[in-house]
Amino acid sequence: MRRNGILLLSLLIGLLLFATAWAQEDLPGTHTPDTQQSFHPPQMLGAAPTAVLQTDHDTSPIILADIDASDSCSGATALSQVPGGDTDLTIKDLTVEAGDPALACAWGTPGPDDAQGFHTGWYQFTASEHGLITIDTNGSNYDTVVSVFKDGDPIDGTPICDDLQPVACNDDANGLTSRVQFTAVKGTTYYVQFASWNTGLSGNGELRFALTTESISSLWKPMAGMSEARSRHATAIVGSNIYVIGGQTVDFDPFNLDAEPTLTTRIDKYNTATGNWTSLGNMPSPAPNAGYANTTAAYVNKANNLGGCTSGCIYLPGGYNGGATFDGTHWAYDIAKNQWLEKGNIGDQVGWPDGSNPFAWAASVTKPDQTGYYLLGGLSSQPAITDTTAIVSDRVYFYRVSDNTWLDNAPDLNTARYGHMAAYVGGKICVIGGIESSGIITPNGECWNPNGGISWKQNIEPLNESRYAAGSAVGPDGKWYIYGGGGYDYQALSTVEVYDPANPDAGWVTLDPTHDLGITDALPPRIWPRGGFVGNYLWAVGGNDSTD
């Protein structure tokens, strides 16, 4: 596992060009940090999602020597140089295999079986970077249909060509020739099929195609970095400040049961208005020099009348601090006094979910009326991620700050999960994604109305990509943003998905790759990014870029 330096990134979600101009005027400062800047510079987005970036990238195709297409998907000819250009081939001897996919975009039903077309030829390539790919058959002397696919599930063991997921398809873009354009994701292998709409050909049938690519510029912009890189940390946003608490700082292999990370007790504050970091010292911990990781934090803007919290406090409900079990100590950080206070814990007041052991990997949601926060799901056993017999919680607890009391009268989740994301969105508390007790990384979610709802309902569409340990935040537009995290292959995801509770039927929408959190080597995707919105800016702090 490689650990990124702490990154701060912001994503402007304002609408239209007016919002873009406003953001440029009110851009948070980029002052020199108080501490040494991390290896990777932080990032911040400087354009609205609806704006089109103008780039100076050269989109001229690179000339590629003629390479014969394969007659089958399983033997697809590798294109070692992408972009390529002006490849001239004959296709008369190419045939259709029984397993060739139907041409989803074709006019009518070309071909004798399921609109598969005729004279199909296959190529494949692996994208070396994010890019906008264009494939054009202009100049071919027959009626072409172009389709692009990728592996539907790279880790399920199914042969790729039996599990093709459509990416792009076009029949007639310029007369009878075809043109597709799609966004390639770095490291993804794509399969390109060229088919003839007609069984008959003029002569040998000459296929000419060109591939061009345009590099994608990230909309995330670097900001001041912290001196100590970390992942598995917790964050809380209070006004214009981001508080970063605990986490782990040294690489370790989560698949090695004997490995233990190096934990930190640090708490740091980043002022988004000035761009400055401030060290706030260290939080207490039952174990010497061991902070908390794999946990969550919730800011509740209300005094706790029993034992401190003069105004608002940041609550941290235990977590991993070394050893074979989790620690269930419940901490509150009094912001005004820069002081840590120990509060009542779940085990003493209502009992741990499995009867005896504290848990971690839960998600927290602050109640809008600021009377307390919910703690949802979690993991009571170790190791995380790869254990198919994990002890996973479906419990939902509420901590009431006025009398330092945990309540367990909320309905249980339908699906026990950990490493999931949660938010108060559209008047409901919703959870999405995470890892189930069987070890399955799920895209599914569920919601509960805390104002009279008697049970959780699976009334939120699943994510487009299964993920765990992703960033999660509700924007000032009321939409729920999910970014980064680990995918079904345990590798870091770069995509950003958005859910609009005002339009639930649209489900989760994946933003275009200019919004991806991780499209370059300098800005890699990451698992466990943390942060949230400050005004119209979404900030992401830290994380690790892979699990191996």
N, C-alpha and C positions, 0 to 999 in steps of 0.2 A: 504494500500500500504506500502510495506517495501522498504526503500531506501537503496541501496547499498552504501558503502563507495566508493569514487572515485577509480576506478580501471584503471590501465594502463596495456594493454596487447599487445603483438605483435605476428604477425603471419608471419613466414618466408615462402616466396613463391618461393624461389630459386629452381632450378631443380636438381634432382639427388643427389647423395651422395657428390659430390664435393661442391655443394652449402651448404650442411649441414655442412661440415667441415669448409668452409669459414665463415659461420655464427658463428660457435663456436669460431673462432679466433677473430672475430670482434664484438662480442656480446656487446651491449650497457652496460654501467656500472650499478652496483647495489649498489651504494653508499648510505649511510644513508641519508634520506631526510632531507631538512632544517627544515621542519615542522613535526609535529606528524603524524605518519603513520596511515592510515585509518583502520577501523575495518577489512575489507576484504583486504588481500594483493593483489596488482596488479599482472598481469600475462603476460607472454611472451612466445611465441612458440619457441622451440629449435630444430626442425627437419623439413625437407622438406616434403611436402605433399606426395611425392612418397616414402618416407622412412617408413619402418615398425618398430614400436616400439617393443622392446623385454620387456616382463613383466614377473614378477614372481608370477602372480596370480594363485591360486589353481583352476583348472578347474574340479576337481573331482565332480561328481554329488552327491547331497544329496538324500539319500534314502527317497522316498515318498510312503506312504501307498497306496495300490491299490484304485483308485477312479473310479467308473463307469462313462463312457462317457455319455453325454446326446444325445438323439436321434434327438434333434433339436438345431439349432443355438440360438434361443431365450431363451432356457433353458440351455445353455452351462454350464457344470460343472466347478466350480471355482477351480483353482489350487492355493491354498493359499501359497504354498512354491515353489518358483522358484529361483534357479534351483531345479529340482527334478530328480529322476532317477529310472530306471528299474521298470516301472509299467506294470503289467501283467493283461490283460483283455480279456474277450470273447466278440465277436461282432455279433454272429449269429442272435441275435434278433434285431439288429439295422437296420433301414430302411432308405430310401431316401425320404426327403420331397420335395414338388414341388418347394420350394424356395431355395433349396440347389444350390450353385453356380456350374458352370461348372468347371471341372478340367483342368485348362489352360495348365498344363505341362504334361498331360497324353499322353502316346502313343496311337494313334488311338482315338476311341470314346467309352470309356467304359460307360456302362449304357444305359438305354432305351431312355433317353431324355437329349440332350445337353451335353453329356459326363459328367454326374454328378457322375458316379461311383455307387457303391453299398455299403450297410451296413455302412453308414456315421455316425460318432460319433464326438461330439463337446466338447471342453474345452475352457476356457478363463482364462487369468491372466492379472494383471496390473503390469507393470515393476516398481520395487522399485528403480531402478537406471539405468543409461545407461549401456548397456552390449551387448556383442556378444553372442547371443543365438543359441544353436545347438539342434535340435530335431532329434533323430535317432530311426528308427523302427527296427534296426538290431535284429534278434532273433524272429521276428514275423513269423508265419507259413503260411502266405498268401501274395498275391501281394498287397502291400500298396501304397497309394498315400497320401502325406501330403501337406496341404495347410495352410497358415497363412494369416489372414486378420486383418484389423483394421477399425474403423469407418471412413467412407469417409468424413463426415462433422458432428462433434459432436453437433453443435448448430442449425442445420437446422430443428430439430424436427422429422426427419425421423427415424423410428426404426432402430437400428444399423444393424440388420440382413437384412434389405432391402437396405442398403447403404454400403455394404462391399467393402473395397478397398484392393486389393491383395498386400501382402507384400513379400511372398515367396511361392514357390511350387516346389515339386520334386516327380517324379515317381520312377524311378529305379536308385538308387545310388550304391547299393551293391547287385547285383543279382536282386531280386524282392522287396527288402525292400528300404526304402526311408530315405533321410537325407536332412534337410534344415538348412540353417544358415542365420541369419539376425541380424541386429542391432536393439535392443530394445531401445526405448527412454523413459526415466523416466516419469512416470505418464500416459503413454499410455496403453490402454487395447487392448490386442491381442486375437483373436479368432483362435483356432487351430482345423482344421478338419482332421480327419483320414478317408480315404475311401478305399474300396476294388476295385481293378480293375475288378475282376470277380464276377459274381453273386453266383457261387458255392464256397464252402469253404471246407477245410479239417477238418472234425469234427466241433468243435464250432468256429473255427477261433480265434487264440490267437494273440492279439496285445500286443507287448512289445515295449515300447518306453522309451527313456531316454532324459532328458533335462539337458543341461550343460550351464554354462555361464562363460564368461571371462570379467572381468572389463575392462573398457576403460580408458586409461590415456589421459588426455587432453594435446594437444600440445601448449596450451597457458601457458605462464610463468609469475609469479607475478613480478611486478616491484614496484618502490617506489610510495607510495600512498600520496594523499593530505590530509590535516587535516580536510577539510570540504567536506562532501559528497554532491553531487548535481546531478540533472537531469534537462531535458529541457533546457540545456545550449547550447552554441555555441562554436565551436573550429575552429582554423585555424593553419595550419602548415607552418612555415617559416624556411627553412633550416632544422636544426636538432632540432628546438624548436617547442613545441606544446603550443599554447595559448588557455586557457580555460576562457570563458567569460560568466558572469552572470549565470542564471539558478535559480532553486528553491532548497531549502535545507531542508524543513520540509515536513513530510508526509501530504497528504491530499487526499480526495476521489474525483476523477474527475467526478463521477456520482452524487455528491451532488452539486446542483447549488449554494448553499449558502457558500460553502467551498472556502477558498482562501489560496494559498500556501504562504510560507515565501520565498521571493525572495532575491537574493544577487546581489550586485553591483561589486563583486570581479572580478579581472582579474589576472590570475596566468600563469606563464610560466614554462613548464617542459623541461629541457634539456635532450634529449634522449642519448646524448653522455656521460654525467656525472651522470645521474640519480638524479639530483637535481631540486627541486622546488624553484621558486622565486616569491614572491608576488609583483605585479606591481601596487598595490593600488586599487582604485575603479573608475568605470566609472561614468560619470554624468547621471542623470535621472531626468525627469520632476517631478516625484513623489518622495517625501523624502524616502530615505532608500529602494527604490524599484528598483531593477535591471530589466533586461529583460529576459524573458523566452519564450519558444515556437518560437524561431527565428532561424536564420541562420547567418553565417559569411562567407565573401569571402576575400581572400588575393589577392590584385592586386599589382604586383611588378613594379609600375611606379609612378612617381611624379604626384601629382595633383596641377597644376599650380595656381589654384584659391583657396586661403585660406589654404595653408599648404600642408602636406604630402611631406616631403623633399625627400623621396625615395618611398618605398612601404608603403601601408596602409592596415589595416584590416577593412573592412566595415561591419557594422551591421545595417540592414534596419528596425529598430524598433522592435516591438514585444509586448508581454504581460507584463505589469508592474503593475498589480492590477486594480481593477475596472471592469466596465461592458463592456468596449471597449478596443481595442488594441491601442497602441501608434505608430505613424508613423514617429517619429523623426529618421533621417538618420545620423548615427554616423560613423566617421572614426577615427581609432586609428593609430597615427603616431608612428611607432615602434622606429624610431631613437630618437625621443624626449620624448617618453613615455607620449604622450599627446593626449587627445580626442578632436576632431573637429566636429562641426555640419555641415552637408552638405545639399544640396537641397533634398527635399523629393518628393515622387511620387505625393502626393495629390496636392501640390502647383504647380507642373510643368505640369503634364498631367492628373491629376484627379485620385481618388481612383477607384478601379475596380467596386464597387457597387454604385459609385456616391457620397458617403459621408463619408464612414468609412475606417480607416486604416485596415490593415490585418496582420496576422501572419501565422505561420505554412507553410511558403513558402520554396522553395529550391533555392539555388544559385549555379551558375556555372561560374567560371572565364573564360573569353575568352583566348584562348592560346596565342594571341599576346599581352596580358596584357594591352589592351586598356580599359578594364572595365569588368563588370560582368552582367550576366543575373539573373533575379529574376522571378521564375516561380510558377504559381498557388498560393494557399494560402486560408485562411479562414478569412472572415470579421465579422462573428457572433460568439456568444458563447451560449452554451458550445460546446467544441470540442468533438469528438469521438462518442457520442451517439445521437446527434441531427440529425434527419432524414429530417429536413427542413433547414439545414445549408446554409448560403450564401457562396458559394465556388467559387473561381476564376479560370477562364481558361486563364487569361491574362499572357503575357510574356513581361517583361520590360527589357531594357538594360540601365545600368548606365555607361556613358562615363566619365572617370576620367579627361580627358584633359580640359574640360570646365564645369565640375560639372553639367552635364545634363542627365536627364532621357528621354529615347526614348520609344515610345510604338508602333513602326511600325513593330515589329515581329509578325508572325501569331499566333493566339490563339491556345491553346491546343485543341485537339478534345474532351477531357474529362476533365472537371473541377475537381480538386483534391487538397487535402492538406495532410500534413504529409507524403509526398511522398519522393522518393529519385531521385536525378538527377546527371548527369555526362556528361562530354565531352568525348565521347568514339568512336573510329573508325571514326573520322572526323565528327561526328554528336553530337548534344545535345539530350540526351535521358532522359525521366522520366519514372519511374516504380513504381508500387504499390501506396500506400496511401489510402485515404478515399474519396469517391465520395459524391456528394451533398445529395444523398439518405441515406447516412450512411454506404453504402456498402464498406467493406475493399477489395480492388481489387488487383489481381495479375498482371493486364495488364499494358502495357506501350506503348510509342510512341516516335518517333524520328523526328528530323528536321535538315536539312543541312543548317547551317547559311550562307553558301557560295552559294547562289542562290536558295535554296529551297523555294517553295511558300507555303507549308503547312506541317503540321505534318502528319507522316505516321505511321500506326500501323505495323511497319516492324521489331519489336523486339518481341521475344517470351515472353509469360507471365512467371512470377516467378512460381516456383513449390509450394510455399506457399504464400497465400495472406498475406501481411504485411504492417505495417505503422511505421513511426518513427524508422526506422532501420539505422544502420551505412552504409555508402556508400563511396567507394574509388576506384579509378583506380590505378592499380599497375604499376610498371615499366615494366611489361610484356604486358601492354596494355589491360589487362583484367579488368572487372568491378566486384568488390566484394561487396556483400550485406550481412550484418551480424546482427543478433539479430532483435530487433523490436517487435511490437505487432502483434499477429495473428488474425484470424477471430473470435476467442473467447475472444479477448482483453488481452490474457495472453502473457507473454514474450516468444519469440522464441529463440532457441539456435543455430539453423542451420546457415550455411554459404553457400551462393550460388554464383556461378561465371559465368559470361558471357564473351565469347571470340568473339569480333567483327570479327576476322579472320575466325571464323567458326560459323556464325550466325544460321545455320540450327540445330546445336546441342542445341540451346537454353540455358537455365540456368541449370547448373550442380550443384547439391548439393554435397558438399564435405563430405567425410566420417566423422563419429561422433567424431573422434579424433580432428577435427578442430572446433567442436561446441563451441560457446561462452556460456558456461554454462552447465556443465555436473555433477557438484557436489554441495553440499550445500555450500561449501566454495567459489565456483565459479558459482553462479546462472546465468541463462539467464537474459537478461535485455532489457527493452524498452528504446529507446533514447540513445544508446551508440554513442559516437562521437569520432572522431579521424581521422586517415588516414595513408598514407604510409610515412615513413621516410626511404629512401633507399628501401631495400627488406623487411622491417618489417611493418606490419600493426598494428597500435595502436588503442585501444578502451578505451575511458575515460568516466567513470561514467554511469549514467542511473538508472532506477528503475526496480525491478524484477517482479512486477505485478501491476495490477490496483486496487487491493482490499486488 
